[in-house]
């Protein structure tokens, strides 16, 4: 690598990184809900002179930042066609504050380092354009972002309300993909799917921690949404996260896990 750099400099090529985008150049930021595989898509549009560009990527649990796309500068009409196509593919995409992207990127970059999934040239471009300062983050604990969304332990009344509402989340556009695939738990294991108890014990209960993090990410997503109705859901998602991650409520008594079990079966 040093020889390549030295050869480039001898040719008169000065190495440099692009300057981070001025905040005024950012136009729109979209992010989808967390799907049943723990993936969440992000999409940003920004000005580049008289043209526009688009950045998109996926934040994937246990993996990191993947499927990165950075378009070359193009007319606004062309970029909007990209945006429309992506929104059609993901009905649960919402306009969000850029702060949501900026807060999560270091955690998922740390997952890239942990999972061994290499970053590519496009991701380097994204990090430079968005002004990511820490290129070797260590923390992969997203709970440090979403735990503060609840200022106190939920009351029994709040818990009862969320228990009632969360039973229907898996029927929405956001939650239809919220299910567990038995093959993901143990490939080709024969499960007695005619027994609800066995299925719940073998497939759903072991996934409790995973769904806790997903609901925490959902709480963040709703909190930073520009949609006022979606913002109101943030507390519900945060309470569901608390039930899964911090309460001693048996898994079988948590409405959301029962709804996920029904989806799965």
N, C-alpha and C positions, 0 to 999 in steps of 0.2 A: 504494500500500500504506500509506503514511504517513497519507493522508487517511482510509482505512478505520479504522486504529488510533485516530486522533484522534477520529473520530466515535463509535467504540465506547466510548472513555474518557469522552466527554461524556455518554453514556448511563449511566455508572456501572459499566461492565463492566471488571473488573480482569483483565488478561492474566496467565495463569499456565500452567505446564506441570505435568502430573501428576508426583508423586514417583516415583522408581524403585521397583520392587517390592522389598520386603524379601525376603531370601533364603529366609526361613521360609515365604513365601507361594507359592514355586514348588513344584509338586507332582511333575510328570513332564516329562522332556525326551526326545524321540525324534528320531532322524535316520536317514535312509535311506542306503544305499550310493550311491556315485557311479555314475550310469547311463551308457549309451553316448553320451549327448549332453552329458555333463559337468554334469548337473544333480543336485542333492542336496536332498531335502526335509527341512524341520525342523518340529517341532511341540512346543509347550510348553503345559502346563496350569497354572493358578495360581488361588489363592483370591482372591475379591473380596468381602469381608465374609462372609456366609453362603452366597454363591453361588460359582460358578467361571467362569473365562473360558479361551478357547483362542486361541493365536497360532500361525499356520502361515505358512511362506514357502518359497521355493525359492532356493538358491544356484546360480547358473548361470554357468559359465565364460564369459569374454569379455563378459559382460553385466552381472552384478551380482545384486542381490536383487530377485526378482520374485514375482508371484502371492501377494501378502501378504493374509492374512485375520486380523482381530481380531474375535472374537465379542463381543457384549454379554454382561453377566453373565447366567448361566443356571443352573438346578439341575444338580447333579452328574450326574444320570442323563442329561440332554440332552448335556452335554459328553462323557461317556463314549461316547455313541452316535456323535458326531463322530470320536472317537479310534478306535473300533472300525472305522468305515467307512474311515478313512484307512489303518489298518493292513492291512485286507483288500486295499486297492488297491496296497499296497507291501509285499510279503512280506519285503523286506530292511530294513525299519525296525527299529532297535534302540534300546533305552534307552541314553542317553549322559549323561555329566556335562554340566551347564550350561556348564562352562568351555569346552567345545568350541565352543559357539555364540558365547560372548562373545569368544573369540580370533579367530574367523573373520569376524565381522560387519564390522569396520573395513576388511578387505581387499576384501570384496565391495562395500561401500559405495564404496570407491575405484574399483572397476570400473564402478559406476553413473555416477560422474563422468566416467570415461574413455570409456565407451561412449555417453554421452549419453542413457541411459535414465533418465528423470526419476523421482525418488522421489515417492510419492503420500502422501496423508494417513495411510493405514494404516501405511506404513513409518515415518513420523514418530512415530506412536503407539508402534510397536514399539521404536524407538530410545529414546524417553522412558521407557517402562515397564521396559526392560532395562538402563537406565542407561548407554547408549553415550555416552562422553565426547567423542570426537573426531568431529565432524560433517563435517570436511573432510580425511579421511585421504588420504595420497599414495601409500603403498606398495600395489602390487598383487602383490607377490612372495610368494606363499604358501610358497615354499621356506624362508623364514625360520622358519616354524612346523614343517614336517615334517623338514627336514634334521637338526635336533638329535636326532631319534628314534634315529639311528644314531651311537653314540659313537665308532666306529672303522670303518675300511674292512672290508667283509665278507671273510671268509676264503674260499679256493677251495671248501672243504667246504660252507660256508653257501650259497655261490652255486649249487653243484651241487644242493643240496637244494631251493632255491627254484626253480631251473630245472625240476626234476622236478614239483614241486607246482603251479607256476603254469600248466603245460600243461593242467590240468583246471579252472582257475578259470572259464573261459568256459562251462562246463557247469553251473555252479551257479545258484541263484536270483539271486545277486548279478551274475554275469557274463554272463547270456544276452543282455543288451542291448549287450555290448561288441563292436561291429563298426564297420567304416567303410563309409559309403555313398559309392560313387564319385561320385554326383551332388553330394555335399558338397565334393568335391575340385575338380571342374570340371564344372559343369552340362552335361548332354547330350553330354559327350565319349564317344566310342565307345572302350571299353577291350576289349582282347583277354582276356576273362575265362577263356578256355580255356588261357591261359598263366599258370601260377602265378608265374613269375619276373616277368613284365611287371606283373601285378596287384600283387605285393609292392613292386616298385620305384616304381610310379606312385601307389599308394594308401596302402600301409602305412608305408613308410619315411618319407615326409614328415610323418606323424602321430606320429613317435616322441616329440617334445617334449611334445605334447599329452597322450599317455598317461603320460609321466613325471609330469606334474603330477597327473593323475587318480589314479595309484597313490600319490603322496604324500598326497593327500587321503584315500585309503582307509586309509593307515597311521595318520593322525590319528584317523579315525573308529573304527578298531579299538582304538586306544590309549585313547580316552576312553569306550569302551563299558563298560557295567556287566556284560556277559557275559564271564566269565573265559575261555571258549574263544575268543571273538572277540578278546579282548585278546592272546592268544598269536599271533594272525595278524598283529598290527601289525608285528612285525619282518620277516616275510615280505614284506609290502607295501612296507616301507621299503627292503628289499634290491632288490626289483623296480624301485622308483623309482630307486635308485642305479644299477642296471644300465642303465636307459634314459637317465638324465640325466648321469651322471658317468663311466661306464666307456667304454672304447674297443672294447667287444665289437660286432662287426658286427650290424646289425639282424636279419639272417637267422639268426643264431645264438641269438637271444633267444627262448626257448620261448613266452613270453606273446604276443609279436608274431605268432608263427606261429599260435597258437591264435586270435588276433583275426582273422588273415587267413582261417583256415578258417571262422570264424563269418561273416565278410563275404561270402565266396564262396558 
